[in-house]
Structures are given as structure tokens and as C-alpha cells.
């Protein structure tokens, strides 16, 4: 029991350091890790060794993947590829269904692009559609924000799910496949909320003049969508190929699928495809984009590594023995990761930090919660993702991005966007629980 109380104290400390003292999550997690080790009375050698091994082991599996994903996202953002995807979907779905089209756009764009960046890139298009269709900007803002959020917390190669999969030892391919399934009803629930409730809010807004970076010609739809879809397909095919029944056999195709579907190779393939979004010899521009992408990736990689160190220290404690009592309570297996992530998200704001920290806490609990199987670990990752949706409010940078770029006041954003994230989180939990009853 005392170990669990120490854990609550350390989590509160991490939240206080990040929220009140504005300390970077990387340092807050490391300080929390050391404090947890001392409170648990781990030997100095064991504590320091766990920190180093946990940090290194986590980054060994996903460091390159996060960097590659950041590069793809930066190219989509800077080249205008994200807007090309939005316009194509709008043309196919129709202006009357523009909330659906913006939600679908966000759903696709946020797989490699951070939801904050995706919303900023597409906010001007959102306003243009609102003006053209006379649909409330609040409806389109919540539709776009929820579409972006749905894949941001459920579908690799977004850093959060990647980090959680690495920490919990889950197969990234199965997290991707199951995450795509879970994210659809989650997005749908928020879309229903946006279209039925948010239309009562009318927002006054001004259209900003759009500026094209370096007068670049935007890529075609096929070139823009390829860096997103190709890695997803490669990773999914690998997971299917390695299924115990070996549906593709164990010959040359199997070996090729395993190699090309490795997350590192798949994402690097996506990077090569992303380079096609810039035509001609634009080395200076590409170098700027690459440097910016790697800066963003570096921050996430450090936070992810610190989360891995925290998890490694927790595994050296008796926390798993205490958590074993939850295994007797049927149905709590999925609920526990969800509640931990929801608490962290609501307290400190960042979904990515909530996912990484919750995964570190849950890593030694998987067996006790009955989630130690391949499918169970994947569902645990998704349960943490659902918790990290619940809820986005004033301490979340994404809340302010949605509010400010949609010209909402704080009250309107709380009544629309915040409640939408609550609905999304609960919908995700229910969907994942149903999947657990079927698959486990």
C-alpha cells in the first residue's frame, strides 16, 4: 500500500513541477523518477542503472521512428500538402457535409502531424468553408479539432502511441490496426456533438490573408497522401504476415513484409516519399524544414526516454504486487490505464506527457491487470490514449490553439471543445472495453 501512496505523491510532484513551476516535462519526469527510487528505498546502483537502461531501451525502439514522423509532418505542413488533402476531401464529400470533410481531414493529417500544427495549418481553410457554406465556425472548429485528436492519441506514428507501445512492449502494428478501429467511433461521437450542439454558437471572425512559403507549388493529392498511407500499410502488412497462422507463408514475401513493415524502415520510406513534395533543387528550404522537424522530434524523444526511465524504476518496486488485487475485479483491466491517463491529462494538460507517464506507471501492472498478451498490451495502449483525451481544458495548449485560431472566447471553447473531448474519451473507453471482451 505504501508504494502506491508514494506513486501518487510522485505523480502529484510531476504535475506540480510542470503546471506550477513550468518546469519542462523531461526534467520533471527525471526528478520524479529519482524521488520514486529513493522513496521505494532502491539501492543506488539499481536506481541509477534502471534510469539509464529504461531511457536507452525506450529510445532504442522508437527514437528514429519519432524523428522520421516529425519530418513527414513538417513537410506536409510547410509544402501545403495538408491543405491539398483537405480540399480533396471537401470536393468528394461536398460543402453540405463540410463538418464531416474537416473531421476526416483532421483524422488523416494528424497521423504524422501534431494536432496543434494541423489545426493551425487548416484553420484558415476552416474559416473559408464557414464563410462559403454559412455553417457556424464553432461546428467546423470542433469537427476539425476532434478529427485531429482522434488519431493523435490512438494511431502510430504519432509519438504518444509509439512511446506507450514501446514502454508496454506492445506490437506497433496491432496498436495501429486496433487504433484505427477505435478512433472511428471516437471521431464520429465528437462529430455528432459538433453538428447537433455546437451550431447554436455563432462566432464573429475575420479572414486572414494567406501567405505561401517561398512561393512553393503545393504537391498533388497523391504525393501528399503517400507519406501517410504507405508507412501505415507497410506496418499493417507486417503485423498480418507475422500472425501465428502465417497467412502469407514464410518465404520471400514474408521476409520482405517483415523488413519493409518494420516501423523504422516504414517511416524512413515515408520520409523519402515526403521529399517528393518539394519540386526542383530546393536544398536550402529542405534543410530548414529538416532542422525544424528534428528540433521538434528531439523534445519528444527526450520526454519519451524520461518516461521509459520512470517505468524502469517502477518495475524495480513492489507496485506490481499491490496492483494484483485489481485483477480479481472483472473489467478493471482496461479502466485502470484509462483513469491514470485521464488524471494526468486533466491535471497537467499535455496528452503526450499523459500517455508517456501513464504507460510508465502501467508497465509493471499489465500482468496483474490481465493485459500481458499481445492484444492486451495493444488495448492497454489504446486505453491510455482514450484517457489522454479526457479532458482538454485551460491547461492544455491545444485548447488555446482551437480557441484562438477559431476566435472563440474561453466560455464557448469550454462548452464545445472541452465537452467534445470528454465525449471522445468515454466513447473510446467503451469501444476498447467491448474489444477487450471480444478479443481477450
N, C-alpha and C positions, 0 to 999 in steps of 0.2 A: 504493500500500500504506500509506503514512504517513497518508493521510487516513482510511483505515479504522481504523487504530490510534488516531488522535485521537478518532474517533467512539466507539470502545469506552471510551476514557478518560472522555469526557464523559458517556456513559450511566452509567458507574460513579460519576461525580461526582454525577449527579442522584439515583441510588439512595442514595448515602451521605448526601446532604443531607436527603432525605425520611425515610430509615429511622433513621439515627444522630442527626442534629441535629434531627429532627422539624420541618424547615422545610416550609412549605406548598408543595405541588407547583407552584403558579403561579409563585412566586419561584424555586424550584429549576429549573424549565424555562427561565425567563428568564435566570438566571445561566448555565446550561448552554449556552444559545443564544449568549450573548456570548463565553463561553470558546471555543466551537467556532469562532466567527468569527475570533477572534484567532489560534487555533492554525492555522487554514486560511489565515491571512495575507490576509484580505479587507480591502479598503480601508475606511476608517472610514465614508465616505459610503455605500458599498454595504452594509455591515453594518447600519448604523442604518436605512437605507431598507428593507432586507429585513425587519427586525424589525417595523417599522411596517406595511408592506404585507402581510406574512404574517398579522399579528394581525388587521388590518382585513378582509382578504379572506375569512378563515375565518369571522369573525363576521357578515359581510355575508350569508352564505348560510344560517346556522343559528342565529344569536342569538335571533331571535324564536321559532323553532321549539322551541328548548330551553326557553324561558320558558313557552310555551304547554303543552308536555308536562308541565312541572313543576306547572302549575296544575291540569291534569286529574288528575294523580296525587294531589295534595293533596286535591282534592275527593273522590276515590274513597276515600282513607284516612279523612278526617275525617267524612264523611257516613255511613259504614258500608256504602258501595256494594261495597267489596271483599269483605266478609263475605257480602253478598247473593249475589254471584257464586259464592262458594264453596259456600254452602248449596244453590243451584240445581243446580250440577254434581253435588253429592253426592246430591241427590234423584234425578237422572237416572241416574247411574252405579250407585248402590246402595252400602250400607255395606260389603259384602264386597269391593268394589273401591275402597275409600276411598283407598288409596295412589294409584291412577290418578286419582281425582277431585281429590285435593290437588295432584298434579302438573299436571293440566290447569288447575286454578285458578291456580296459580303462573304457568303458561305465559301465561295471558290477562292476569292482573293486572300482571305485570312489564313489559308493553309500555309503559304510561305511568308506572308506579310503580317507584321504585328497589327493587331486590331486598331490600335491608336493611329498608326500610319495609314492604314487602309481607310479609316473614316475621314481623316484629313484630306487624303487624295480624292475621295469620292464625294466630299461634302458639297463642292461647287456643282457637281452633276445633280446631286440631290435637290439643290435649290432650283436648278434649271427645270427639272422634271416637275417640281411642285408648282412652279410658275406656269408651266405649259399645261398641266393637267388639272390645276385648281385643287389638287389634293393637299391636305394640311401637311406642312413641313414636319410636324410632330410625328405623324404617321410614318412618313418616309424615313425620318431620323431613327426611330425605334426599330423599324424594319431592317434598315441597313446595319445599325449597331448590333442587333441580335443575330443577324446572319454572320457578321464578322466574329462575334463572340462564340457562336456555336462550334465552329471548327477550331477557334483559338485554344480552347481548353480540352478538346477531345481528339483532334486529328494530328498526328505527326506529319510533317516535320516541324510543327510549332514547338518551340523549346520546352514549354511546360510538360506536355505529354511525353516528349522524348526523355526529359530528365526523370520523370516519375517511372517510366518504363525501365530505364537503366538502374535506378535505385531499387526497384522492386523485382528486378530480374524478369520482367515481362517481355514477351516477344513483340517487337515493334510492329511487325506485320499484322498480328492479331489485334493489337491496340488500334491500328489504323482501320482495319476492316470493321471491327465492332464499334469503333468511334464514329465512323461514317454512318452506321446504322442508328446509333443513339442520337447523333446530332440532328438528324432529320426531324423527329417529333419535337425535339427541343426548339429548333428553329421555327417549326410550324406553330407551336403553342404561343411563342412570342409574336409571330406574325398575326395570329388571330387577335391577340391582345391589342396590337398596334392598330389593326383595321377597325375593330369594334369599339375600342375605348378611346384611343388617342386622337381620333378625329374631332373630338369636342374641343381640343386645344388649337387655337389659331395663333400663329406666330408671325409677327411683322419682321421682315428681313430685307436686306439689300444684296443685290448681286455684285460680287467682286469680279474685277477684270482678271481673266485667266492668262497666265504667262507660261509660255513653253520654254523649258530649259534648253539653252543653246540652240534654239530653232531646230530641234531634232524632229525627224519624221517618225511618228509613232509606228510600232510594229503592227503586222497583220494579226488578226484574231488567232490564227493557227500558231504563229510564232509566240504570241503572248501566253497562250494556254499550255503550250508544250512543256515548259519547265515545271509546271504544276502537276499535270496529269501523268507525264511519263514516269517520274520517280514513284508516284503513288502506285501506278500499275506494276512497275518492276518489283516493288516491295511486296505488294499483294500476291503476285505470281510466285515469289519465293516462298511465302508462307503456305500457299496452297501446295506447292511442289513438295514441301517438307512435311506435309500432313502424313500421319502414320500409314495411311493406305498407299502413299506414293502414286497419286493419280497420273503423273507424267512419267512414271518409270524411274529408273536410277541411272540412265545413260547420259549421253552428251547434253541433251536438253535440260535434264535435271541439274547437271553441273553448271551449265550456262545460267540457268534461272537462279541458282543459289549465289553465283558470283555477281550477276548484274542486279539482283534484288537485295544484296547487302546494303543497308542504309547509307554507308559511306559511298559506295560506288553509285548507287541510285541517285543520291543528291549531287554528286560530282557530275553525273550525266546531265542533271537538271541545270547545273551551272554552265556547262558547255552550251546547252540549248539557250540559256539566258543571254549568252554573249551575242546570239544572232539578233537580239532586239536592237542592237546598235549597228547601223549600216555604215560602211566605209571605214576609213582609218581614223578612229576617234580614240587613240590610246590615252590621251590626256584626260578625256572625260571618263573613260572606263577606269583609269587608275584612281580618280577621285571617288567614283562610286564604290570601287572595291575597298578603298581605305575607310570610307564611311561605314560600309557594311561590316567590316571586320572590327571596327570600334564598337559598334552595337553588339556584335556577337561576343566580344571579349567580356563585356559586363555580364551577359547572361551565363557565359561559361564559368566565370568566377563564382557567381551565385550558386550555380548548379553544383560545382565542386564543393563549395562550403556545405550545401545541403547533404551531399554524399558523405562528408566528414561527420556531420551531425548524426546521420543514420548509422555510420560505423560505430560511433561511440555508444549510441543507444543499444546496439546489438551486443555490446560488452556488458550491459547491465542485466538486471533480472526483470526487466519490463515485460518480456515475453511471457514469463511465468505468471505475472499478475494478470495479463490480458487473457490468459487461458480460460478464465471464468466466463468470458463473453461467448466462448464457443458453445456453451450449453444453452444460450438464449438464441433460439432459432430466428434467423432473419437479421441478426445484428451484424453479420459479417460484412455486408455492404454498407450498412448505416454508419458504422464507426469511422471508416475513412471519410465518408461524406461529412459527418459532423465535425471532424477535426479540421478538414479543409475549409468548411463553411465558417467556423470560428475564426480561423486565421485570416480568411479573406475579409470578413466583416470588420475585424479588428484593425488590420494594417493596410488593406486596400489593394495590394498587387496580387493578381491571380497567379502569376508565375511564381512569385515567392511563396504564396499559399500552397501551390501544388508541390513545389520542391520540398518545403518544410514538412508538409503533411506526409509526403512519400517517405521522408527520412524517419518520421515517427512511426509510420505503419510498417516499415520494412521488417522489424523483428516480430510483428504481430500476425503476419499472414497465415502462418500455420495454425496459430491459436484461433483465428477467425474462420478457418476452413477455406482459405483462398490461396493455398500454396501451389495449386495446379497451374498449368499454363493459362487456361481460360480464367481461372480465379484471379491470377495476378493481373491479367488484362482488364478484368472487370473492376479490380481494386483501383487501377489507374484511372478508369473512367469515373468511378465513384468520387475519387478525389477531384477530378475535373468538374464534375457536377457541383461539388461543394465549393469549388473556387469561383463559381458563378454567383454564389449566394452570400451577400448581395453587393452590387456596385453602388456606392453612395459617395458622400462628400470627401472621403479619404482616398478615393480611387482616381488616379489621373485620367483613366478612360471616361469616368463620369463627367469630368470637366471638359474633355475633348468633345464628347457628344453634346453637352450643354452649350458650350461656347461656339462651336462651329455650326450649330443649328439655331443659335441665338435664342435659346431657352433661358428663362430665369430658373433659379435653383429649385423653387417650388414645383414648377412644371416638370423639370428633369426628374425630381424625386417621385412624382406621381406617374410618370410614364416610363422612363428608362429603368429606374430602380425596381419598380414593381415587375417590370418585364424580366429582369434578371432573377428575381425571386421565383417567378413562374417557370423560367427556364431551368433553374436548379432543381425545383421539385419535380418537374417533368422528367428531367434527366435521372433523378434518383428512382422514380417509379419505373421508368423504362429499363434501367440497369437491374433493378430488383427482379423484374419479370424475366429478363435474360438469365439472371442467376438461377432462378427456379427451373428454367428450361435446360440450361447448359451444365449446371453443376450437380 
